[in-house]
Amino acid sequence: MMSLQSLEDVQDLARGAVLLGTGGGGDPYIGELFLSAQLEKGKTVEIVAANALPDDAFVISIAGIGSPPVLLEHLVSERTLTHLVARAEAFYGRRIDAIISAEIGGANAMFPLALGALIGIPVVDADGIGRAVPHIEMTTFSIFGCKATPALLVDDLGNCVTIDAADDRTCENLARSTTMSLGSITFGALYPMTGQQVKRCAVHRTLTHALEIGRCIREAHAASEDVVGDLVAFLGRWDNRPANVLFDGKIIDVRHETRDGWHWGQAILAPFGDSEDRFSIDIQNEYLVARMNDEVVAMVPDLISIVDRESGEPLTAEMLTYGLRVKVIGYAADPLLRRPESLDVLGPRMFGLDMDYAPIETLNLCEPPARKRAPAA
């Protein structure tokens, strides 16, 4: 069973959440501070395996919605999140038995943990996607039969909006327009589920995965001459999911824009030396597609992560600036995301990209490592 014993564990988890966030999900540093403050007060967070939930447990997902850069300006309010839980229990008419991350990426991995420590609600070691995505309906919860609504959205001013939509794409549209009108950041209680539904629909052990990724980076940085190499080897041992370095170089141009409640952009990278090769990454909150000289080398739902080439520290999309020396990692998505029904919702065409999904290992010819599961935390 996973547990957070120290502030170092919190930092490791936040670091791993950035990598799994594939550029999005919000800067987890905000959530890290929030969670660390709870632990420093002597509070603890109970983390439970999805399979340990009673079938009739009532579980909801807690998530920040909106543009990640705006979150850096607003920070996080204890009052807002406790208000959200109180309103949710009144709205649903029952006590919440556990909360779960909508996505493991970025800050949305940290908020449920901090909230769980704050008010004493267990947090499930799982999430709804195994990475970060920009749309509410792009989760395994939704794909495998759990509706996002009825849902609630709150902001720091005390506004509360309820949504009961016919389908989850409509919920996304309503939540996005509401969030834009409330300053481009809200917090939501979504996906009311039973324990049985969580077991069937969630991506399991993702908090553990994030913690172990962060721990791997920290330990490799202290002891290894090839931090990124050690990280890629670790990733490849987790459930036999292929991983490799897609590019090594520097950022020579980057564009950021907040539009329609999302962070849009593109980063252009060049190798060291005089080569004319160019590597590009398109952004919609997350890194969606990577191209080498206009040839696609990775695409959603597989993970594209950018890390500092020396320290291995993962970088969110809003952290990208001219001159950064980085490596780009491609990492196969959880098998649940590669099923045909998942690709109908998470494939590149759903992001407006004119291409069909191709697994990262076929695009890069990276060999799957020996089958070996990473040890539990």
C-alpha positions as CSV (number, residue, x, y, z in Angstrom):
1,M,0.0,0.0,0.0
2,M,1.3,3.4,-0.9
3,S,1.8,6.0,1.8
4,L,3.3,9.5,2.1
5,Q,5.7,9.6,5.0
6,S,7.6,12.8,4.4
7,L,7.8,16.1,2.6
8,E,10.3,14.3,0.3
9,D,7.6,11.9,-0.7
10,V,5.3,14.8,-1.5
11,Q,8.0,16.3,-3.7
12,D,8.6,13.0,-5.4
13,L,4.9,12.5,-6.1
14,A,4.7,16.1,-7.5
15,R,7.7,15.5,-9.8
16,G,6.2,12.2,-11.1
17,A,2.8,13.9,-11.7
18,V,4.5,16.5,-13.9
19,L,6.0,13.7,-16.1
20,L,2.7,11.8,-16.3
21,G,0.9,15.1,-17.0
22,T,2.6,15.4,-20.4
23,G,2.9,19.1,-20.0
24,G,-0.6,19.7,-18.6
25,G,-2.7,19.3,-15.5
26,G,-1.3,22.5,-13.9
27,D,1.9,23.1,-12.1
28,P,1.9,20.6,-9.2
29,Y,4.0,23.0,-7.1
30,I,0.9,24.7,-6.0
31,G,-0.7,21.4,-4.9
32,E,2.6,20.3,-3.4
33,L,2.6,23.4,-1.1
34,F,-1.0,22.8,-0.2
35,L,-0.4,19.1,0.7
36,S,2.9,19.8,2.5
37,A,1.1,22.4,4.7
38,Q,-1.3,19.7,5.8
39,L,1.5,17.2,6.7
40,E,3.3,19.9,8.6
41,K,0.2,20.4,10.6
42,G,0.4,16.7,11.6
43,K,-2.4,15.6,9.3
44,T,-2.1,12.4,7.2
45,V,-3.7,11.2,4.1
46,E,-5.2,7.7,3.8
47,I,-4.5,6.2,0.4
48,V,-6.5,3.1,-0.6
49,A,-6.2,0.7,-3.5
50,A,-9.1,0.7,-5.8
51,N,-9.6,-3.0,-5.4
52,A,-9.9,-2.5,-1.6
53,L,-13.0,-0.2,-1.9
54,P,-16.4,-1.7,-0.9
55,D,-18.5,-2.2,-4.0
56,D,-21.1,0.2,-2.6
57,A,-18.7,3.0,-1.6
58,F,-19.6,6.4,-2.9
59,V,-16.6,8.0,-4.7
60,I,-16.3,11.3,-6.5
61,S,-13.6,12.9,-8.6
62,I,-12.1,16.2,-7.6
63,A,-10.4,18.3,-10.3
64,G,-9.3,21.8,-11.2
65,I,-10.8,22.9,-14.5
66,G,-9.4,25.6,-16.8
67,S,-6.2,27.1,-18.0
68,P,-3.1,25.9,-16.1
69,P,-1.3,29.3,-16.2
70,V,-4.3,30.9,-14.5
71,L,-3.9,28.5,-11.6
72,L,-0.5,30.0,-10.8
73,E,-2.2,33.3,-10.3
74,H,-5.1,32.1,-8.2
75,L,-3.3,29.5,-6.1
76,V,-5.6,27.2,-4.0
77,S,-7.9,28.0,-1.2
78,E,-8.7,25.5,1.7
79,R,-12.0,27.2,2.0
80,T,-12.9,26.7,-1.7
81,L,-12.2,22.9,-1.6
82,T,-13.9,22.3,1.7
83,H,-16.9,24.3,0.4
84,L,-16.9,22.1,-2.7
85,V,-17.1,18.9,-0.6
86,A,-19.8,20.3,1.7
87,R,-21.9,21.4,-1.3
88,A,-21.3,18.0,-3.0
89,E,-22.4,15.9,0.0
90,A,-25.5,18.1,0.3
91,F,-26.2,17.9,-3.5
92,Y,-25.7,14.1,-3.8
93,G,-27.5,13.5,-0.5
94,R,-24.9,11.2,1.0
95,R,-21.5,11.1,2.6
96,I,-18.5,10.8,0.3
97,D,-16.5,7.7,1.2
98,A,-13.5,8.4,-1.0
99,I,-12.2,10.8,-3.6
100,I,-10.2,10.1,-6.7
101,S,-8.1,12.2,-9.1
102,A,-9.8,12.8,-12.5
103,E,-6.3,12.8,-13.9
104,I,-2.9,11.9,-12.4
105,G,-1.1,14.6,-14.3
106,G,0.2,17.8,-12.7
107,A,-1.7,19.6,-10.0
108,N,-4.8,17.5,-10.3
109,A,-2.8,14.6,-8.8
110,M,-2.2,16.8,-5.7
111,F,-5.5,18.5,-4.9
112,P,-7.4,15.3,-3.9
113,L,-4.5,14.3,-1.6
114,A,-4.4,17.7,0.1
115,L,-8.1,17.7,0.4
116,G,-8.1,14.1,1.8
117,A,-5.6,15.2,4.4
118,L,-7.5,18.4,5.2
119,I,-10.9,16.8,5.9
120,G,-10.0,13.1,6.5
121,I,-11.4,11.5,3.4
122,P,-9.5,8.5,1.9
123,V,-7.9,9.0,-1.6
124,V,-7.9,6.2,-4.2
125,D,-4.6,5.1,-5.7
126,A,-6.0,5.4,-9.2
127,D,-7.3,8.0,-11.6
128,G,-9.4,8.4,-14.7
129,I,-6.7,8.6,-17.4
130,G,-3.2,7.7,-16.3
131,R,-1.9,11.0,-17.7
132,A,-3.6,14.5,-18.3
133,V,-6.1,15.4,-20.9
134,P,-7.8,18.7,-21.7
135,H,-11.5,17.5,-21.9
136,I,-13.7,16.1,-19.1
137,E,-15.1,13.3,-21.3
138,M,-11.6,12.1,-22.2
139,T,-11.4,9.7,-19.2
140,T,-11.7,6.0,-18.8
141,F,-14.5,6.8,-16.3
142,S,-16.5,8.2,-19.2
143,I,-15.3,5.8,-21.9
144,F,-16.3,2.7,-19.8
145,G,-19.7,3.9,-18.7
146,C,-19.6,6.3,-15.8
147,K,-21.2,9.7,-16.4
148,A,-19.4,12.9,-15.3
149,T,-22.7,14.4,-14.2
150,P,-24.5,15.4,-12.1
151,A,-21.5,17.6,-11.2
152,L,-20.7,20.8,-9.3
153,L,-18.3,23.6,-10.0
154,V,-17.2,26.2,-7.5
155,D,-14.8,29.2,-7.6
156,D,-13.0,31.2,-4.9
157,L,-15.8,33.8,-4.6
158,G,-18.3,31.2,-3.5
159,N,-20.2,30.8,-6.8
160,C,-21.5,27.3,-7.3
161,V,-22.9,25.9,-10.5
162,T,-24.5,22.4,-11.0
163,I,-24.4,20.6,-14.3
164,D,-26.6,17.7,-15.3
165,A,-25.9,17.0,-19.0
166,A,-27.2,14.5,-21.4
167,D,-23.6,13.3,-22.2
168,D,-20.1,14.0,-21.1
169,R,-19.1,16.1,-24.1
170,T,-21.9,18.4,-23.4
171,C,-20.7,18.5,-19.8
172,E,-17.3,19.5,-21.1
173,N,-18.8,22.4,-23.1
174,L,-20.9,23.6,-20.2
175,A,-18.1,23.3,-17.7
176,R,-15.7,25.1,-20.0
177,S,-18.0,28.0,-20.7
178,T,-18.8,28.3,-17.0
179,T,-15.2,28.2,-16.1
180,M,-14.3,30.9,-18.6
181,S,-17.0,33.2,-17.2
182,L,-15.6,32.6,-13.7
183,G,-12.1,33.7,-14.4
184,S,-10.8,30.6,-16.3
185,I,-10.3,28.4,-13.2
186,T,-12.9,26.4,-11.2
187,F,-12.8,23.3,-9.0
188,G,-15.2,20.5,-9.8
189,A,-16.8,17.5,-8.1
190,L,-17.5,15.1,-11.0
191,Y,-18.1,11.4,-11.8
192,P,-20.1,10.2,-8.9
193,M,-19.3,6.5,-8.8
194,T,-19.6,3.4,-6.7
195,G,-16.6,1.4,-5.6
196,Q,-17.5,-1.3,-8.1
197,Q,-17.4,1.2,-10.9
198,V,-14.0,2.6,-9.9
199,K,-12.5,-0.9,-9.9
200,R,-13.8,-1.4,-13.4
201,C,-13.2,2.0,-15.0
202,A,-10.1,3.5,-13.4
203,V,-6.5,3.3,-14.3
204,H,-5.0,1.6,-11.2
205,R,-2.0,2.4,-9.0
206,T,-1.2,5.8,-10.7
207,L,-0.4,7.6,-7.4
208,T,2.1,4.9,-6.8
209,H,3.5,5.2,-10.3
210,A,3.9,9.0,-9.9
211,L,5.6,8.6,-6.5
212,E,8.1,6.0,-7.9
213,I,8.8,8.1,-11.0
214,G,9.7,11.1,-8.8
215,R,11.8,8.9,-6.5
216,C,13.6,7.5,-9.5
217,I,14.5,10.9,-10.8
218,R,15.7,12.2,-7.4
219,E,17.9,9.1,-6.7
220,A,19.3,9.0,-10.2
221,H,20.2,12.7,-10.0
222,A,22.1,12.0,-6.8
223,A,24.0,8.9,-8.0
224,S,23.9,8.5,-11.8
225,E,25.7,10.1,-14.7
226,D,22.7,9.5,-16.9
227,V,19.5,10.6,-15.1
228,V,17.3,10.5,-18.1
229,G,18.6,7.1,-19.2
230,D,17.8,5.7,-15.7
231,L,14.4,7.2,-15.9
232,V,13.6,5.8,-19.3
233,A,14.7,2.3,-18.1
234,F,12.4,2.6,-15.1
235,L,9.4,3.7,-17.2
236,G,10.0,0.7,-19.5
237,R,9.8,-1.7,-16.6
238,W,6.3,-0.4,-15.5
239,D,3.8,-2.9,-16.9
240,N,6.1,-3.5,-19.9
241,R,5.2,-0.1,-21.5
242,P,7.8,1.0,-24.0
243,A,9.7,4.3,-23.4
244,N,12.5,6.0,-25.2
245,V,14.2,9.4,-25.8
246,L,12.7,11.0,-28.8
247,F,15.0,14.1,-29.0
248,D,17.9,15.7,-27.3
249,G,18.5,19.4,-27.8
250,K,17.4,23.0,-27.0
251,I,14.3,25.0,-27.3
252,I,14.7,27.7,-30.0
253,D,11.2,29.0,-30.2
254,V,8.0,28.6,-28.1
255,R,4.5,30.1,-28.4
256,H,2.0,30.3,-25.5
257,E,-1.6,31.5,-25.8
258,T,-4.6,31.2,-23.4
259,R,-7.7,30.8,-25.5
260,D,-11.2,29.3,-25.0
261,G,-10.1,28.2,-21.5
262,W,-7.1,26.2,-22.7
263,H,-3.4,26.8,-22.9
264,W,-2.4,26.5,-26.6
265,G,1.1,26.6,-28.0
266,Q,4.0,25.0,-29.9
267,A,7.6,24.4,-29.0
268,I,10.3,24.2,-31.6
269,L,13.6,22.4,-30.7
270,A,16.9,22.1,-32.4
271,P,19.8,19.7,-31.8
272,F,23.2,20.9,-30.5
273,G,25.6,21.8,-33.3
274,D,25.0,22.9,-36.8
275,S,22.3,20.4,-37.8
276,E,19.2,21.8,-39.6
277,D,16.9,19.2,-38.0
278,R,13.9,20.5,-36.2
279,F,11.7,18.9,-33.6
280,S,8.2,20.3,-32.8
281,I,5.6,19.7,-30.2
282,D,2.0,20.9,-30.4
283,I,0.3,21.9,-27.2
284,Q,-3.4,22.0,-26.0
285,N,-2.8,22.1,-22.2
286,E,-0.8,18.9,-22.8
287,Y,1.8,17.8,-25.4
288,L,-0.4,16.3,-28.2
289,V,1.9,15.4,-31.0
290,A,5.7,15.4,-31.6
291,R,7.3,15.6,-35.0
292,M,10.9,15.3,-36.2
293,N,11.3,17.3,-39.4
294,D,7.5,17.1,-39.9
295,E,7.4,13.3,-39.4
296,V,5.2,12.2,-36.5
297,V,7.2,10.3,-33.8
298,A,4.6,10.3,-31.0
299,M,0.9,11.2,-30.5
300,V,-1.9,11.1,-28.0
301,P,-2.9,9.1,-26.1
302,D,0.8,8.0,-25.7
303,L,2.7,10.3,-23.4
304,I,5.1,13.0,-24.5
305,S,7.1,14.5,-21.7
306,I,9.9,17.1,-21.7
307,V,12.6,16.9,-19.0
308,D,15.7,19.0,-18.2
309,R,18.5,17.1,-19.9
310,E,20.8,17.3,-16.9
311,S,18.5,16.9,-13.8
312,G,15.7,14.9,-15.4
313,E,13.2,17.3,-13.9
314,P,9.9,17.2,-15.9
315,L,8.6,20.4,-17.3
316,T,5.0,21.6,-17.7
317,A,4.1,23.3,-21.0
318,E,4.0,26.8,-19.3
319,M,7.6,26.2,-18.1
320,L,8.9,26.0,-21.6
321,T,11.1,29.0,-22.5
322,Y,13.7,29.8,-25.2
323,G,17.1,28.3,-24.6
324,L,16.1,25.4,-22.3
325,R,18.3,22.3,-22.8
326,V,16.0,19.4,-22.7
327,K,15.3,15.8,-23.7
328,V,11.9,14.6,-24.9
329,I,10.6,11.3,-23.7
330,G,8.0,9.2,-25.4
331,Y,6.1,6.7,-23.2
332,A,3.4,4.2,-24.1
333,A,0.0,4.9,-22.6
334,D,-1.6,2.5,-20.2
335,P,-3.2,-0.4,-22.2
336,L,-6.6,0.8,-21.2
337,L,-6.1,3.9,-23.2
338,R,-5.1,1.9,-26.3
339,R,-8.4,0.0,-26.6
340,P,-10.5,0.8,-29.7
341,E,-13.3,2.4,-27.6
342,S,-10.7,4.6,-25.8
343,L,-9.1,5.7,-29.1
344,D,-12.5,6.7,-30.3
345,V,-12.4,9.4,-27.6
346,L,-8.6,9.9,-27.1
347,G,-7.2,9.4,-30.5
348,P,-5.5,12.3,-32.4
349,R,-8.5,13.0,-34.6
350,M,-10.5,14.0,-31.5
351,F,-7.9,16.8,-31.0
352,G,-8.3,18.1,-34.5
353,L,-5.2,16.3,-35.8
354,D,-5.5,14.8,-39.3
355,M,-3.9,11.4,-38.5
356,D,-4.9,8.0,-37.2
357,Y,-3.3,6.7,-34.0
358,A,0.0,4.8,-34.3
359,P,1.7,3.3,-31.2
360,I,4.9,5.0,-30.2
361,E,6.8,1.7,-30.5
362,T,5.9,1.4,-34.1
363,L,6.9,5.0,-34.9
364,N,10.2,4.7,-33.1
365,L,11.0,1.0,-33.2
366,C,11.7,0.9,-29.5
367,E,11.9,-2.6,-28.2
368,P,9.7,-3.5,-25.2
369,P,11.9,-4.3,-22.2
370,A,11.9,-7.6,-20.4
371,R,8.6,-8.2,-18.7
372,K,9.1,-7.0,-15.1
373,R,6.7,-5.0,-12.9
374,A,8.1,-2.1,-10.9
375,P,8.1,-2.9,-7.1
376,A,5.4,-1.4,-5.0
377,A,6.2,1.6,-2.9
